[in-house]
Amino acid sequence: MVSGEHYRVAIKLSRVQQRRLGTTDTQNTTRLHTVRGHFKIRKTGIFWWPHFMRGDPQKGAITKDYTVVK
């Protein structure tokens, strides 16, 4: 009788995949910060996504200043 082999393969899910499964890792959340407005391209068209806050305020906050350079 031949003995078999067993392997464990670790698959790291992207954040999008984790969100879809509802298994986001709460220990790796970022500090509270502003996400700038941006375009999203979907099958139904191109949409403007307004700015929003993301992250855990209990871990602190990140602030930014922007300067327009000519």
PDB file of N, CA, C, O and CB in Angstrom:
ATOM      1  N   MET A   1       0.836  -1.169   0.000  1.00  0.00           N
ATOM      2  CA  MET A   1       0.000   0.000   0.000  1.00  0.00           C
ATOM      3  C   MET A   1       0.891   1.247   0.000  1.00  0.00           C
ATOM      4  O   MET A   1       1.836   1.346   0.783  1.00  0.00           O
ATOM      5  CB  MET A   1      -0.957  -0.010   1.215  1.00  0.00           C
ATOM      6  N   VAL A   2       0.579   2.186  -0.881  1.00  0.00           N
ATOM      7  CA  VAL A   2       1.344   3.425  -0.982  1.00  0.00           C
ATOM      8  C   VAL A   2       0.683   4.486  -0.114  1.00  0.00           C
ATOM      9  O   VAL A   2      -0.528   4.695  -0.191  1.00  0.00           O
ATOM     10  CB  VAL A   2       1.448   3.903  -2.460  1.00  0.00           C
ATOM     11  N   SER A   3       1.485   5.155   0.715  1.00  0.00           N
ATOM     12  CA  SER A   3       0.900   6.208   1.548  1.00  0.00           C
ATOM     13  C   SER A   3       0.766   7.481   0.715  1.00  0.00           C
ATOM     14  O   SER A   3       1.628   7.786  -0.109  1.00  0.00           O
ATOM     15  CB  SER A   3       1.770   6.468   2.823  1.00  0.00           C
ATOM     16  N   GLY A   4      -0.314   8.215   0.935  1.00  0.00           N
ATOM     17  CA  GLY A   4      -0.566   9.447   0.196  1.00  0.00           C
ATOM     18  C   GLY A   4       0.128  10.626   0.852  1.00  0.00           C
ATOM     19  O   GLY A   4       0.651  10.530   1.962  1.00  0.00           O
ATOM     20  N   GLU A   5       0.119  11.715   0.151  1.00  0.00           N
ATOM     21  CA  GLU A   5       0.680  12.945   0.689  1.00  0.00           C
ATOM     22  C   GLU A   5      -0.439  13.958   0.856  1.00  0.00           C
ATOM     23  O   GLU A   5      -1.425  13.961   0.119  1.00  0.00           O
ATOM     24  CB  GLU A   5       1.801  13.501  -0.228  1.00  0.00           C
ATOM     25  N   HIS A   6      -0.257  14.803   1.833  1.00  0.00           N
ATOM     26  CA  HIS A   6      -1.262  15.834   2.093  1.00  0.00           C
ATOM     27  C   HIS A   6      -0.561  17.184   2.135  1.00  0.00           C
ATOM     28  O   HIS A   6       0.445  17.350   2.826  1.00  0.00           O
ATOM     29  CB  HIS A   6      -2.031  15.558   3.430  1.00  0.00           C
ATOM     30  N   TYR A   7      -1.093  18.143   1.396  1.00  0.00           N
ATOM     31  CA  TYR A   7      -0.540  19.494   1.366  1.00  0.00           C
ATOM     32  C   TYR A   7      -1.609  20.479   1.817  1.00  0.00           C
ATOM     33  O   TYR A   7      -2.797  20.295   1.551  1.00  0.00           O
ATOM     34  CB  TYR A   7      -0.019  19.856  -0.053  1.00  0.00           C
ATOM     35  N   ARG A   8      -1.175  21.505   2.489  1.00  0.00           N
ATOM     36  CA  ARG A   8      -2.087  22.600   2.854  1.00  0.00           C
ATOM     37  C   ARG A   8      -1.671  23.804   2.022  1.00  0.00           C
ATOM     38  O   ARG A   8      -0.522  24.242   2.079  1.00  0.00           O
ATOM     39  CB  ARG A   8      -2.044  22.923   4.416  1.00  0.00           C
ATOM     40  N   VAL A   9      -2.607  24.332   1.256  1.00  0.00           N
ATOM     41  CA  VAL A   9      -2.352  25.486   0.408  1.00  0.00           C
ATOM     42  C   VAL A   9      -3.086  26.679   1.008  1.00  0.00           C
ATOM     43  O   VAL A   9      -4.302  26.635   1.200  1.00  0.00           O
ATOM     44  CB  VAL A   9      -2.805  25.222  -1.069  1.00  0.00           C
ATOM     45  N   ALA A  10      -2.354  27.733   1.300  1.00  0.00           N
ATOM     46  CA  ALA A  10      -2.949  28.951   1.850  1.00  0.00           C
ATOM     47  C   ALA A  10      -3.283  29.894   0.699  1.00  0.00           C
ATOM     48  O   ALA A  10      -2.423  30.210  -0.123  1.00  0.00           O
ATOM     49  CB  ALA A  10      -1.986  29.639   2.874  1.00  0.00           C
ATOM     50  N   ILE A  11      -4.522  30.335   0.644  1.00  0.00           N
ATOM     51  CA  ILE A  11      -4.974  31.252  -0.395  1.00  0.00           C
ATOM     52  C   ILE A  11      -5.346  32.563   0.275  1.00  0.00           C
ATOM     53  O   ILE A  11      -6.234  32.612   1.127  1.00  0.00           O
ATOM     54  CB  ILE A  11      -6.182  30.662  -1.201  1.00  0.00           C
ATOM     55  N   LYS A  12      -4.656  33.623  -0.121  1.00  0.00           N
ATOM     56  CA  LYS A  12      -4.941  34.935   0.460  1.00  0.00           C
ATOM     57  C   LYS A  12      -5.972  35.636  -0.418  1.00  0.00           C
ATOM     58  O   LYS A  12      -5.740  35.866  -1.605  1.00  0.00           O
ATOM     59  CB  LYS A  12      -3.637  35.796   0.592  1.00  0.00           C
ATOM     60  N   LEU A  13      -7.109  35.971   0.179  1.00  0.00           N
ATOM     61  CA  LEU A  13      -8.163  36.663  -0.545  1.00  0.00           C
ATOM     62  C   LEU A  13      -7.874  38.158  -0.588  1.00  0.00           C
ATOM     63  O   LEU A  13      -7.307  38.721   0.348  1.00  0.00           O
ATOM     64  CB  LEU A  13      -9.530  36.397   0.101  1.00  0.00           C
ATOM     65  N   SER A  14      -8.267  38.785  -1.674  1.00  0.00           N
ATOM     66  CA  SER A  14      -8.154  40.240  -1.758  1.00  0.00           C
ATOM     67  C   SER A  14      -9.183  40.855  -0.816  1.00  0.00           C
ATOM     68  O   SER A  14     -10.085  40.167  -0.339  1.00  0.00           O
ATOM     69  CB  SER A  14      -8.362  40.746  -3.228  1.00  0.00           C
ATOM     70  N   ARG A  15      -9.043  42.166  -0.547  1.00  0.00           N
ATOM     71  CA  ARG A  15     -10.016  42.828   0.317  1.00  0.00           C
ATOM     72  C   ARG A  15     -11.417  42.767  -0.269  1.00  0.00           C
ATOM     73  O   ARG A  15     -12.395  42.604   0.461  1.00  0.00           O
ATOM     74  CB  ARG A  15      -9.617  44.274   0.549  1.00  0.00           C
ATOM     75  N   VAL A  16     -11.513  42.899  -1.588  1.00  0.00           N
ATOM     76  CA  VAL A  16     -12.820  42.836  -2.243  1.00  0.00           C
ATOM     77  C   VAL A  16     -13.441  41.457  -2.028  1.00  0.00           C
ATOM     78  O   VAL A  16     -14.627  41.355  -1.713  1.00  0.00           O
ATOM     79  CB  VAL A  16     -12.693  43.146  -3.759  1.00  0.00           C
ATOM     80  N   GLN A  17     -12.653  40.403  -2.196  1.00  0.00           N
ATOM     81  CA  GLN A  17     -13.164  39.048  -1.984  1.00  0.00           C
ATOM     82  C   GLN A  17     -13.559  38.830  -0.531  1.00  0.00           C
ATOM     83  O   GLN A  17     -14.571  38.187  -0.255  1.00  0.00           O
ATOM     84  CB  GLN A  17     -12.119  38.011  -2.403  1.00  0.00           C
ATOM     85  N   GLN A  18     -12.770  39.361   0.405  1.00  0.00           N
ATOM     86  CA  GLN A  18     -13.098  39.225   1.822  1.00  0.00           C
ATOM     87  C   GLN A  18     -14.405  39.932   2.144  1.00  0.00           C
ATOM     88  O   GLN A  18     -15.239  39.400   2.875  1.00  0.00           O
ATOM     89  CB  GLN A  18     -11.970  39.783   2.691  1.00  0.00           C
ATOM     90  N   ARG A  19     -14.587  41.149   1.590  1.00  0.00           N
ATOM     91  CA  ARG A  19     -15.832  41.889   1.830  1.00  0.00           C
ATOM     92  C   ARG A  19     -17.023  41.122   1.285  1.00  0.00           C
ATOM     93  O   ARG A  19     -18.066  41.043   1.933  1.00  0.00           O
ATOM     94  CB  ARG A  19     -15.767  43.285   1.192  1.00  0.00           C
ATOM     95  N   ARG A  20     -16.869  40.556   0.094  1.00  0.00           N
ATOM     96  CA  ARG A  20     -17.981  39.804  -0.509  1.00  0.00           C
ATOM     97  C   ARG A  20     -18.360  38.598   0.333  1.00  0.00           C
ATOM     98  O   ARG A  20     -19.533  38.231   0.407  1.00  0.00           O
ATOM     99  CB  ARG A  20     -17.614  39.350  -1.922  1.00  0.00           C
ATOM    100  N   LEU A  21     -17.372  37.983   0.968  1.00  0.00           N
ATOM    101  CA  LEU A  21     -17.640  36.834   1.824  1.00  0.00           C
ATOM    102  C   LEU A  21     -18.020  37.236   3.245  1.00  0.00           C
ATOM    103  O   LEU A  21     -18.461  36.404   4.038  1.00  0.00           O
ATOM    104  CB  LEU A  21     -16.435  35.930   1.860  1.00  0.00           C
ATOM    105  N   GLY A  22     -17.845  38.522   3.561  1.00  0.00           N
ATOM    106  CA  GLY A  22     -18.135  38.987   4.912  1.00  0.00           C
ATOM    107  C   GLY A  22     -17.105  38.541   5.911  1.00  0.00           C
ATOM    108  O   GLY A  22     -17.421  38.355   7.086  1.00  0.00           O
ATOM    109  N   THR A  23     -15.848  38.362   5.460  1.00  0.00           N
ATOM    110  CA  THR A  23     -14.802  37.871   6.350  1.00  0.00           C
ATOM    111  C   THR A  23     -13.618  38.831   6.415  1.00  0.00           C
ATOM    112  O   THR A  23     -12.473  38.386   6.487  1.00  0.00           O
ATOM    113  CB  THR A  23     -14.330  36.500   5.895  1.00  0.00           C
ATOM    114  N   THR A  24     -13.870  40.129   6.393  1.00  0.00           N
ATOM    115  CA  THR A  24     -12.746  41.058   6.455  1.00  0.00           C
ATOM    116  C   THR A  24     -12.023  40.910   7.779  1.00  0.00           C
ATOM    117  O   THR A  24     -12.641  40.678   8.818  1.00  0.00           O
ATOM    118  CB  THR A  24     -13.220  42.507   6.263  1.00  0.00           C
ATOM    119  N   ASP A  25     -10.733  41.043   7.730  1.00  0.00           N
ATOM    120  CA  ASP A  25      -9.883  40.900   8.907  1.00  0.00           C
ATOM    121  C   ASP A  25      -9.897  42.209   9.683  1.00  0.00           C
ATOM    122  O   ASP A  25      -9.278  43.185   9.261  1.00  0.00           O
ATOM    123  CB  ASP A  25      -8.430  40.506   8.509  1.00  0.00           C
ATOM    124  N   THR A  26     -10.594  42.239  10.807  1.00  0.00           N
ATOM    125  CA  THR A  26     -10.739  43.482  11.565  1.00  0.00           C
ATOM    126  C   THR A  26      -9.434  43.913  12.223  1.00  0.00           C
ATOM    127  O   THR A  26      -9.300  45.079  12.593  1.00  0.00           O
ATOM    128  CB  THR A  26     -11.813  43.322  12.623  1.00  0.00           C
ATOM    129  N   GLN A  27      -8.475  43.017  12.378  1.00  0.00           N
ATOM    130  CA  GLN A  27      -7.206  43.387  12.995  1.00  0.00           C
ATOM    131  C   GLN A  27      -6.330  44.180  12.031  1.00  0.00           C
ATOM    132  O   GLN A  27      -5.424  44.885  12.473  1.00  0.00           O
ATOM    133  CB  GLN A  27      -6.465  42.140  13.470  1.00  0.00           C
ATOM    134  N   ASN A  28      -6.574  44.085  10.737  1.00  0.00           N
ATOM    135  CA  ASN A  28      -5.753  44.784   9.762  1.00  0.00           C
ATOM    136  C   ASN A  28      -6.413  46.047   9.228  1.00  0.00           C
ATOM    137  O   ASN A  28      -5.993  46.564   8.192  1.00  0.00           O
ATOM    138  CB  ASN A  28      -5.431  43.869   8.624  1.00  0.00           C
ATOM    139  N   THR A  29      -7.432  46.556   9.909  1.00  0.00           N
ATOM    140  CA  THR A  29      -8.062  47.785   9.450  1.00  0.00           C
ATOM    141  C   THR A  29      -7.099  48.945   9.647  1.00  0.00           C
ATOM    142  O   THR A  29      -6.275  48.943  10.562  1.00  0.00           O
ATOM    143  CB  THR A  29      -9.392  48.041  10.198  1.00  0.00           C
ATOM    144  N   THR A  30      -7.218  49.924   8.780  1.00  0.00           N
ATOM    145  CA  THR A  30      -6.334  51.078   8.839  1.00  0.00           C
ATOM    146  C   THR A  30      -6.900  52.132   9.775  1.00  0.00           C
ATOM    147  O   THR A  30      -8.041  52.038  10.227  1.00  0.00           O
ATOM    148  CB  THR A  30      -6.118  51.666   7.444  1.00  0.00           C
ATOM    149  N   ARG A  31      -6.088  53.128  10.055  1.00  0.00           N
ATOM    150  CA  ARG A  31      -6.556  54.262  10.842  1.00  0.00           C
ATOM    151  C   ARG A  31      -7.579  55.039  10.020  1.00  0.00           C
ATOM    152  O   ARG A  31      -7.635  54.904   8.798  1.00  0.00           O
ATOM    153  CB  ARG A  31      -5.369  55.179  11.270  1.00  0.00           C
ATOM    154  N   LEU A  32      -8.375  55.840  10.685  1.00  0.00           N
ATOM    155  CA  LEU A  32      -9.390  56.641  10.022  1.00  0.00           C
ATOM    156  C   LEU A  32      -8.719  57.612   9.048  1.00  0.00           C
ATOM    157  O   LEU A  32      -7.776  58.312   9.417  1.00  0.00           O
ATOM    158  CB  LEU A  32     -10.250  57.407  11.059  1.00  0.00           C
ATOM    159  N   HIS A  33      -9.204  57.651   7.811  1.00  0.00           N
ATOM    160  CA  HIS A  33      -8.657  58.552   6.808  1.00  0.00           C
ATOM    161  C   HIS A  33      -9.711  58.854   5.749  1.00  0.00           C
ATOM    162  O   HIS A  33     -10.695  58.127   5.611  1.00  0.00           O
ATOM    163  CB  HIS A  33      -7.399  57.946   6.160  1.00  0.00           C
ATOM    164  N   THR A  34      -9.497  59.921   5.015  1.00  0.00           N
ATOM    165  CA  THR A  34     -10.416  60.313   3.942  1.00  0.00           C
ATOM    166  C   THR A  34      -9.985  59.653   2.643  1.00  0.00           C
ATOM    167  O   THR A  34      -8.808  59.688   2.283  1.00  0.00           O
ATOM    168  CB  THR A  34     -10.461  61.858   3.779  1.00  0.00           C
ATOM    169  N   VAL A  35     -10.924  59.058   1.948  1.00  0.00           N
ATOM    170  CA  VAL A  35     -10.679  58.519   0.616  1.00  0.00           C
ATOM    171  C   VAL A  35     -11.163  59.577  -0.367  1.00  0.00           C
ATOM    172  O   VAL A  35     -12.329  59.970  -0.328  1.00  0.00           O
ATOM    173  CB  VAL A  35     -11.409  57.125   0.393  1.00  0.00           C
ATOM    174  N   ARG A  36     -10.281  60.041  -1.248  1.00  0.00           N
ATOM    175  CA  ARG A  36     -10.651  61.089  -2.189  1.00  0.00           C
ATOM    176  C   ARG A  36     -11.684  60.587  -3.185  1.00  0.00           C
ATOM    177  O   ARG A  36     -11.776  59.388  -3.449  1.00  0.00           O
ATOM    178  CB  ARG A  36      -9.421  61.604  -2.924  1.00  0.00           C
ATOM    179  N   GLY A  37     -12.454  61.508  -3.733  1.00  0.00           N
ATOM    180  CA  GLY A  37     -13.414  61.158  -4.768  1.00  0.00           C
ATOM    181  C   GLY A  37     -12.692  60.569  -5.976  1.00  0.00           C
ATOM    182  O   GLY A  37     -11.557  60.943  -6.271  1.00  0.00           O
ATOM    183  N   HIS A  38     -13.347  59.656  -6.664  1.00  0.00           N
ATOM    184  CA  HIS A  38     -12.714  58.988  -7.803  1.00  0.00           C
ATOM    185  C   HIS A  38     -13.777  58.403  -8.719  1.00  0.00           C
ATOM    186  O   HIS A  38     -14.934  58.242  -8.330  1.00  0.00           O
ATOM    187  CB  HIS A  38     -11.748  57.881  -7.326  1.00  0.00           C
ATOM    188  N   PHE A  39     -13.367  58.091  -9.938  1.00  0.00           N
ATOM    189  CA  PHE A  39     -14.274  57.456 -10.895  1.00  0.00           C
ATOM    190  C   PHE A  39     -14.271  55.955 -10.680  1.00  0.00           C
ATOM    191  O   PHE A  39     -13.250  55.363 -10.332  1.00  0.00           O
ATOM    192  CB  PHE A  39     -13.874  57.796 -12.348  1.00  0.00           C
ATOM    193  N   LYS A  40     -15.439  55.345 -10.894  1.00  0.00           N
ATOM    194  CA  LYS A  40     -15.555  53.892 -10.895  1.00  0.00           C
ATOM    195  C   LYS A  40     -16.110  53.486 -12.247  1.00  0.00           C
ATOM    196  O   LYS A  40     -17.087  54.059 -12.728  1.00  0.00           O
ATOM    197  CB  LYS A  40     -16.465  53.378  -9.721  1.00  0.00           C
ATOM    198  N   ILE A  41     -15.487  52.505 -12.846  1.00  0.00           N
ATOM    199  CA  ILE A  41     -15.933  52.024 -14.149  1.00  0.00           C
ATOM    200  C   ILE A  41     -16.697  50.722 -13.935  1.00  0.00           C
ATOM    201  O   ILE A  41     -16.167  49.752 -13.394  1.00  0.00           O
ATOM    202  CB  ILE A  41     -14.724  51.819 -15.130  1.00  0.00           C
ATOM    203  N   ARG A  42     -17.931  50.724 -14.364  1.00  0.00           N
ATOM    204  CA  ARG A  42     -18.802  49.559 -14.247  1.00  0.00           C
ATOM    205  C   ARG A  42     -19.311  49.180 -15.632  1.00  0.00           C
ATOM    206  O   ARG A  42     -19.152  49.937 -16.589  1.00  0.00           O
ATOM    207  CB  ARG A  42     -19.986  49.839 -13.279  1.00  0.00           C
ATOM    208  N   LYS A  43     -19.915  48.020 -15.730  1.00  0.00           N
ATOM    209  CA  LYS A  43     -20.496  47.593 -17.012  1.00  0.00           C
ATOM    210  C   LYS A  43     -21.560  48.569 -17.497  1.00  0.00           C
ATOM    211  O   LYS A  43     -21.774  48.722 -18.699  1.00  0.00           O
ATOM    212  CB  LYS A  43     -21.101  46.192 -16.884  1.00  0.00           C
ATOM    213  N   THR A  44     -22.223  49.226 -16.554  1.00  0.00           N
ATOM    214  CA  THR A  44     -23.321  50.133 -16.902  1.00  0.00           C
ATOM    215  C   THR A  44     -22.860  51.567 -17.149  1.00  0.00           C
ATOM    216  O   THR A  44     -23.677  52.422 -17.492  1.00  0.00           O
ATOM    217  CB  THR A  44     -24.353  50.125 -15.806  1.00  0.00           C
ATOM    218  N   GLY A  45     -21.565  51.847 -16.982  1.00  0.00           N
ATOM    219  CA  GLY A  45     -21.073  53.189 -17.257  1.00  0.00           C
ATOM    220  C   GLY A  45     -19.953  53.605 -16.320  1.00  0.00           C
ATOM    221  O   GLY A  45     -19.433  52.801 -15.547  1.00  0.00           O
ATOM    222  N   ILE A  46     -19.592  54.884 -16.407  1.00  0.00           N
ATOM    223  CA  ILE A  46     -18.560  55.471 -15.566  1.00  0.00           C
ATOM    224  C   ILE A  46     -19.247  56.385 -14.554  1.00  0.00           C
ATOM    225  O   ILE A  46     -20.060  57.232 -14.924  1.00  0.00           O
ATOM    226  CB  ILE A  46     -17.500  56.255 -16.421  1.00  0.00           C
ATOM    227  N   PHE A  47     -18.916  56.208 -13.280  1.00  0.00           N
ATOM    228  CA  PHE A  47     -19.586  56.935 -12.220  1.00  0.00           C
ATOM    229  C   PHE A  47     -18.570  57.648 -11.335  1.00  0.00           C
ATOM    230  O   PHE A  47     -17.465  57.150 -11.122  1.00  0.00           O
ATOM    231  CB  PHE A  47     -20.450  55.990 -11.387  1.00  0.00           C
ATOM    232  N   TRP A  48     -18.950  58.819 -10.822  1.00  0.00           N
ATOM    233  CA  TRP A  48     -18.128  59.542  -9.862  1.00  0.00           C
ATOM    234  C   TRP A  48     -18.504  59.087  -8.465  1.00  0.00           C
ATOM    235  O   TRP A  48     -19.671  59.158  -8.080  1.00  0.00           O
ATOM    236  CB  TRP A  48     -18.302  61.078 -10.012  1.00  0.00           C
ATOM    237  N   TRP A  49     -17.527  58.622  -7.704  1.00  0.00           N
ATOM    238  CA  TRP A  49     -17.717  58.191  -6.327  1.00  0.00           C
ATOM    239  C   TRP A  49     -17.219  59.318  -5.436  1.00  0.00           C
ATOM    240  O   TRP A  49     -16.031  59.636  -5.482  1.00  0.00           O
ATOM    241  CB  TRP A  49     -16.965  56.837  -6.026  1.00  0.00           C
ATOM    242  N   PRO A  50     -18.067  59.933  -4.631  1.00  0.00           N
ATOM    243  CA  PRO A  50     -17.625  61.058  -3.800  1.00  0.00           C
ATOM    244  C   PRO A  50     -16.683  60.600  -2.672  1.00  0.00           C
ATOM    245  O   PRO A  50     -16.579  59.409  -2.378  1.00  0.00           O
ATOM    246  CB  PRO A  50     -18.845  61.778  -3.203  1.00  0.00           C
ATOM    247  N   HIS A  51     -16.010  61.560  -2.058  1.00  0.00           N
ATOM    248  CA  HIS A  51     -15.094  61.230  -0.964  1.00  0.00           C
ATOM    249  C   HIS A  51     -15.875  60.633   0.217  1.00  0.00           C
ATOM    250  O   HIS A  51     -17.069  60.883   0.383  1.00  0.00           O
ATOM    251  CB  HIS A  51     -14.306  62.492  -0.512  1.00  0.00           C
ATOM    252  N   PHE A  52     -15.171  59.844   1.024  1.00  0.00           N
ATOM    253  CA  PHE A  52     -15.784  59.237   2.204  1.00  0.00           C
ATOM    254  C   PHE A  52     -14.694  58.887   3.205  1.00  0.00           C
ATOM    255  O   PHE A  52     -13.509  58.883   2.871  1.00  0.00           O
ATOM    256  CB  PHE A  52     -16.608  57.975   1.824  1.00  0.00           C
ATOM    257  N   MET A  53     -15.095  58.600   4.410  1.00  0.00           N
ATOM    258  CA  MET A  53     -14.159  58.228   5.473  1.00  0.00           C
ATOM    259  C   MET A  53     -14.068  56.703   5.551  1.00  0.00           C
ATOM    260  O   MET A  53     -15.070  56.004   5.395  1.00  0.00           O
ATOM    261  CB  MET A  53     -14.604  58.828   6.847  1.00  0.00           C
ATOM    262  N   ARG A  54     -12.854  56.195   5.793  1.00  0.00           N
ATOM    263  CA  ARG A  54     -12.613  54.763   5.910  1.00  0.00           C
ATOM    264  C   ARG A  54     -11.654  54.540   7.074  1.00  0.00           C
ATOM    265  O   ARG A  54     -10.822  55.399   7.362  1.00  0.00           O
ATOM    266  CB  ARG A  54     -12.040  54.168   4.579  1.00  0.00           C
ATOM    267  N   GLY A  55     -11.761  53.416   7.732  1.00  0.00           N
ATOM    268  CA  GLY A  55     -10.815  53.057   8.779  1.00  0.00           C
ATOM    269  C   GLY A  55     -11.422  53.079  10.165  1.00  0.00           C
ATOM    270  O   GLY A  55     -12.605  53.364  10.350  1.00  0.00           O
ATOM    271  N   ASP A  56     -10.587  52.774  11.118  1.00  0.00           N
ATOM    272  CA  ASP A  56     -11.000  52.645  12.515  1.00  0.00           C
ATOM    273  C   ASP A  56     -10.532  53.861  13.309  1.00  0.00           C
ATOM    274  O   ASP A  56      -9.330  54.031  13.514  1.00  0.00           O
ATOM    275  CB  ASP A  56     -10.439  51.341  13.137  1.00  0.00           C
ATOM    276  N   PRO A  57     -11.468  54.721  13.767  1.00  0.00           N
ATOM    277  CA  PRO A  57     -11.055  55.909  14.512  1.00  0.00           C
ATOM    278  C   PRO A  57     -10.381  55.571  15.847  1.00  0.00           C
ATOM    279  O   PRO A  57      -9.649  56.401  16.384  1.00  0.00           O
ATOM    280  CB  PRO A  57     -12.256  56.795  14.762  1.00  0.00           C
ATOM    281  N   GLN A  58     -10.608  54.390  16.386  1.00  0.00           N
ATOM    282  CA  GLN A  58      -9.962  54.003  17.649  1.00  0.00           C
ATOM    283  C   GLN A  58      -8.466  53.747  17.461  1.00  0.00           C
ATOM    284  O   GLN A  58      -7.708  53.746  18.430  1.00  0.00           O
ATOM    285  CB  GLN A  58     -10.635  52.750  18.229  1.00  0.00           C
ATOM    286  N   LYS A  59      -8.042  53.530  16.209  1.00  0.00           N
ATOM    287  CA  LYS A  59      -6.616  53.321  15.919  1.00  0.00           C
ATOM    288  C   LYS A  59      -5.916  54.639  15.594  1.00  0.00           C
ATOM    289  O   LYS A  59      -4.723  54.652  15.290  1.00  0.00           O
ATOM    290  CB  LYS A  59      -6.446  52.339  14.749  1.00  0.00           C
ATOM    291  N   GLY A  60      -6.661  55.750  15.657  1.00  0.00           N
ATOM    292  CA  GLY A  60      -6.089  57.047  15.344  1.00  0.00           C
ATOM    293  C   GLY A  60      -6.615  57.541  14.008  1.00  0.00           C
ATOM    294  O   GLY A  60      -7.443  56.889  13.372  1.00  0.00           O
ATOM    295  N   ALA A  61      -6.127  58.696  13.592  1.00  0.00           N
ATOM    296  CA  ALA A  61      -6.593  59.286  12.342  1.00  0.00           C
ATOM    297  C   ALA A  61      -5.401  59.819  11.550  1.00  0.00           C
ATOM    298  O   ALA A  61      -4.385  60.215  12.121  1.00  0.00           O
ATOM    299  CB  ALA A  61      -7.618  60.415  12.614  1.00  0.00           C
ATOM    300  N   ILE A  62      -5.541  59.823  10.261  1.00  0.00           N
ATOM    301  CA  ILE A  62      -4.538  60.364   9.357  1.00  0.00           C
ATOM    302  C   ILE A  62      -5.160  61.582   8.685  1.00  0.00           C
ATOM    303  O   ILE A  62      -6.245  61.495   8.110  1.00  0.00           O
ATOM    304  CB  ILE A  62      -4.062  59.294   8.298  1.00  0.00           C
ATOM    305  N   THR A  63      -4.470  62.713   8.760  1.00  0.00           N
ATOM    306  CA  THR A  63      -4.966  63.916   8.081  1.00  0.00           C
ATOM    307  C   THR A  63      -3.966  64.314   7.002  1.00  0.00           C
ATOM    308  O   THR A  63      -2.779  64.003   7.099  1.00  0.00           O
ATOM    309  CB  THR A  63      -5.189  65.090   9.094  1.00  0.00           C
ATOM    310  N   LYS A  64      -4.452  65.001   5.979  1.00  0.00           N
ATOM    311  CA  LYS A  64      -3.607  65.417   4.857  1.00  0.00           C
ATOM    312  C   LYS A  64      -3.969  66.831   4.446  1.00  0.00           C
ATOM    313  O   LYS A  64      -5.114  67.260   4.582  1.00  0.00           O
ATOM    314  CB  LYS A  64      -3.755  64.450   3.659  1.00  0.00           C
ATOM    315  N   ASP A  65      -2.992  67.537   3.948  1.00  0.00           N
ATOM    316  CA  ASP A  65      -3.198  68.820   3.303  1.00  0.00           C
ATOM    317  C   ASP A  65      -2.771  68.658   1.842  1.00  0.00           C
ATOM    318  O   ASP A  65      -1.805  67.956   1.544  1.00  0.00           O
ATOM    319  CB  ASP A  65      -2.393  69.972   4.025  1.00  0.00           C
ATOM    320  N   TYR A  66      -3.487  69.301   0.955  1.00  0.00           N
ATOM    321  CA  TYR A  66      -3.143  69.227  -0.463  1.00  0.00           C
ATOM    322  C   TYR A  66      -2.759  70.606  -0.955  1.00  0.00           C
ATOM    323  O   TYR A  66      -3.375  71.600  -0.572  1.00  0.00           O
ATOM    324  CB  TYR A  66      -4.315  68.658  -1.297  1.00  0.00           C
ATOM    325  N   THR A  67      -1.740  70.670  -1.805  1.00  0.00           N
ATOM    326  CA  THR A  67      -1.288  71.905  -2.413  1.00  0.00           C
ATOM    327  C   THR A  67      -1.310  71.705  -3.921  1.00  0.00           C
ATOM    328  O   THR A  67      -0.770  70.725  -4.434  1.00  0.00           O
ATOM    329  CB  THR A  67       0.136  72.308  -1.907  1.00  0.00           C
ATOM    330  N   VAL A  68      -1.934  72.632  -4.623  1.00  0.00           N
ATOM    331  CA  VAL A  68      -1.956  72.577  -6.081  1.00  0.00           C
ATOM    332  C   VAL A  68      -0.678  73.254  -6.590  1.00  0.00           C
ATOM    333  O   VAL A  68      -0.393  74.403  -6.253  1.00  0.00           O
ATOM    334  CB  VAL A  68      -3.250  73.271  -6.667  1.00  0.00           C
ATOM    335  N   VAL A  69       0.080  72.520  -7.405  1.00  0.00           N
ATOM    336  CA  VAL A  69       1.333  73.017  -7.934  1.00  0.00           C
ATOM    337  C   VAL A  69       1.177  73.302  -9.408  1.00  0.00           C
ATOM    338  O   VAL A  69       0.674  72.464 -10.155  1.00  0.00           O
ATOM    339  CB  VAL A  69       2.468  72.022  -7.692  1.00  0.00           C
ATOM    340  N   LYS A  70       1.607  74.488  -9.840  1.00  0.00           N
ATOM    341  CA  LYS A  70       1.513  74.846 -11.266  1.00  0.00           C
ATOM    342  C   LYS A  70       2.650  74.270 -12.049  1.00  0.00           C
ATOM    343  O   LYS A  70       2.730  74.471 -13.261  1.00  0.00           O
ATOM    344  CB  LYS A  70       1.485  76.349 -11.447  1.00  0.00           C
TER     345      LYS A  70
END
